[in-house]
Amino acid sequence: MTKISGVAILSLGALLNAQTPDRAVPEPKPYIWLSPSEIRALPIAGDPACTPRCTEAWTMLTDAASTTAGRPNLNDLEDETGHVVLAKALVSVRLAGSELARNLREEVVALLDEVRGSEHGASALSVGRNLAMYVIAADVIDLPAIRPDFHETVFAPWLRSVLAMEFQDRTLRSCHEDRPNNWGTHCGASRTAAAAYLNDRAELALAAQVFQGWLGDRNSHAGFTYDSTAFTWMSDPSCPTSDLDCRPRPVNPPGAMVSGHNVDGVIVDDQRRSERHRFRWPPKYTIYVYGALGGAVVQAGILQRFGLDAWHWSDDAIRRAVEWMYDDRDGKKKWDTCNDADKRYVLDLVDHAYGTDFIGRMKCKPQPSGPGRNIAWTSWTHQRPIVIPAEAPAR
């Protein structure tokens, strides 16, 4: 067993064995995103350690926390209520002890109650995009401790049912296990969050195996179903014709090349959705690659809390995927997020995990990221030093 940033790194087998069926008392679980002590240690506006970006991020967070939330709707792909719920949860913990914090916490509990039932008629993608934030909010406020009755008899049973529920012929599990693109990673993020919150080590280990397979380890999971055009983006010479010898991976392995061009880290079943779908050089930008990474970074962040070195699986596959988007050689343009703060949360989490500086490399004003899919407020929760360019261009 090794350690990374103080977290013991386990094997999948060790994770599964951490809670055996005959164990009388379940293995204690970590907080699945951030602990109360970690949240309370984060600087806020007015603290000497809070940079201008931190100050702006805290202001955005508190503004969201003070708004009146709409009715939660897991059936709406674009619903923003989960962002508000998570904001209320984070601020309630950071300002613990105040009357405002108590009121926000009660609002979170009420909204966790209201979200139940909104999943009916939804697609797996819609539930996958939305559910994780409610689960993480429940964990942030430590729902099992502050409202054990509601947790045990209402929220936890409902969450277990959602894991097995069919959404237009797909469950979160089957979507995660079958779809090698943003559908699968979003479903995986919510599946992983639910399993982690429930401390269901068996479910979490199965979700981790699928994620490990998505990053490139076919021995862990290889049951994905690809669009035929995705094979043209794979470096295996058998894959463009979908031959039986093809060994497809959702994220291309290190050193992958197609027709002499670098495709190391390409998320093939989302990149194929660019212009004309099939491999083409120079490649066209598509928002779906950032979508897939949005679900991936949430899975990696949660799994690391449980001792799995997910950020570094398959030779840092997530970092390699971002590196490819930022590569501007060989006729390819850099795909930054200067004009799209709602995708920058991916880079907040990647920079925090790897110690990279993709945000700084954008050479644009480093505003805080906007709320994304599955998670939000990462410019405050996952702060890191940002060097602001002397003459940052406005774009």
Secondary structure by P-SEA (a helix, b strand, c coil): ccccccbbbbcaaaaaaccccccccccccccccccaaaaaaccccccccccaaaaaaaaaaaaaaacccccccccccccaaaaaaaaaaaaaaaacccaaaaaaaaaaaaaaaaaccccccccaaaaaacaaaaaaaaaaacccccccccccccaaaaaaaaaacccccccaaaaaaccccaaaaaaaaaaaaaaaaacaaaaaaaaaaaaaaaacccccccccccccccccccccccccccccccccccccccccccccccccccccccccccccccccccbbbbaaaaaaaaaaaaaaaaaaaacccccccccaaaaaaaaaaacccccccccccccccccaaaaaaaaaacccccccccccccccccccccccccccccccbbbbccccccc
